[in-house]
Amino acid sequence: MVSTLPVEVQSSGNQYLSQRDSGTILSPNQELLPLNARVNHHNSLEIGGCDVTTLVQQFGSPLYILDEQTLRTACQQYRDTFKQYYKGESQVLYASKAWNCLAVCAIVASEGLGIDVVSGGELYTALNAGVSSDKIYLHGNNKSREELILAIESGSTIVVDNWYELKTLVELATTDAAIRMMLRLTPGIECHTHEYIRTGHLDSKFGFDPNDLEEVFAFVSKQPSLNCVGLHAHIGSQIFERQPHRDLAAVMVQWFRDAAKYDLELTELNVGGGLGIKYTESDDPPSIAEWSKAICEVVQAACASLNLPLPKLLCEPGRSLIATACVTAYTIGSAKTIPDIRTYVTIDGGMSDNPRPITYQSVYRAVVANKMSASLTETVTLAGKHCESGDILIKNAQLPKTEPGDILVVMGTGAYNYSMASNYNRLPRPAAVLVANGEANLILQRETYEDIIRQDCLPERLK
Ligand SMILES: Cc1ncc(COP(=O)(O)O)c(C=O)c1O
């Protein structure tokens, strides 16, 4: 099997930590392991001061392990860079679709971030985590009336996606107060990312067509029940180039100018999320600070050239805020060697806790937590335990010799893993722990078999 790792660093799992000695400020999205990862004197992986193998003994397997400091650092880098480089007001929102649960919402809110939600369930979670509704934005291309009512009643801002929703909002409006909303547009900007995570090109199910913009502005400006505060666009995810977001910001400022013709006083400009992260050594995303600075500069320059006041600038990263903060620990079980073809090594989870490889052909890196200093002598295919041939977590993983009971750690699993997890094959969803300063706190309980059948109904006549 062919490995993509440079030969000189193919020594051991420690290679993923080698640059940590340099003392430079690390941007979490440019790292493979959480900032607080280290190898202890037992040659075992520690995260947030907790030994990963011990965490698995304590909380079970598979286990999501979230490093609080890495998440907080990413929040602070976004927040502080916008403060430093943008002369107007700014607000970073966390795109909570990446991982929405009470603890994650509470952490990002405590760092001053707002939250974007895409369903009633995410909204309900954010509200219950204590996030202030004036910092919550509801997205979605087919929001139900119930979801819209929950957003209106809680005082959250609604990011309106289409004509149907716009007209529904007018119907739902009461005389009490105008509904705080923004308009989502499809900017027609192409970026190089997976087809399913690209949303800004014209052939997308999301947002208004910019060709309809004047008509939309004209309609909204005649609705006293709607308080349209700004514009939103999101062009895609796992993006490494800076130019698409620069183009986007410049286009959006022009839309602001167009809105003025309709006496719409827009004050908020939201450029969405999309900054990529390092899943493998060959991924080279810009840092959080570089990306944020580029956005601030373009918006300021575009406003200056059109003689417009600076809007409040919003962005809503998901992946780059949380992906690197989390790893998933699994226990290794059976193995199967097919001579001259490959060796399958199986773990106790798979596509139900991480559907990204089977959905997007995403590539991950893994280490063996209890053998961090052992030489990477094996090339194996890491398979999940689901009844599905495509349930392959990592092809051609470089690992030390493994045996049943070893703890495999897959890196960069904080985004779109738990949030996309399922009960496929009726596997209970894993637990999640938050680690900091040597302490581990449960933030998601492991599902049980009772949970698995909790919503099942057995009609009397079948008993
Ligand atoms: C509207 C919207 N905003 C923000 C995001 C977050 O994107 P990312 O996780 O790539 O930063 C997404 C994700 O697809 C999205 O759909």
The ligand as a MOL file (V3000), in Angstrom:
LIG
                    3D

  0  0  0     0  0            999 V3000
M  V30 BEGIN CTAB
M  V30 COUNTS 16 16 0 0 0
M  V30 BEGIN ATOM
M  V30 1 C -25.2250 28.5720 6.2170 0
M  V30 2 C -23.9830 27.9760 6.7640 0
M  V30 3 N -23.1970 28.7330 7.5260 0
M  V30 4 C -22.0550 28.2410 8.0510 0
M  V30 5 C -21.6660 26.9410 7.8020 0
M  V30 6 C -20.3890 26.4530 8.4200 0
M  V30 7 O -19.4640 26.0510 7.4920 0
M  V30 8 P -18.0480 25.5280 7.9690 0
M  V30 9 O -18.2860 24.4340 8.9400 0
M  V30 10 O -17.4020 25.0630 6.7320 0
M  V30 11 O -17.3310 26.6780 8.5630 0
M  V30 12 C -22.4450 26.1270 6.9970 0
M  V30 13 C -22.0230 24.7570 6.6910 0
M  V30 14 O -22.2270 24.1870 5.6810 0
M  V30 15 C -23.6460 26.6570 6.4570 0
M  V30 16 O -24.4430 25.9180 5.6970 0
M  V30 END ATOM
M  V30 BEGIN BOND
M  V30 1 1 1 2
M  V30 2 1 2 3
M  V30 3 2 2 15
M  V30 4 2 3 4
M  V30 5 1 4 5
M  V30 6 1 5 6
M  V30 7 2 5 12
M  V30 8 1 6 7
M  V30 9 1 7 8
M  V30 10 2 8 9
M  V30 11 1 8 10
M  V30 12 1 8 11
M  V30 13 1 12 13
M  V30 14 1 12 15
M  V30 15 2 13 14
M  V30 16 1 15 16
M  V30 END BOND
M  V30 END CTAB
M  END
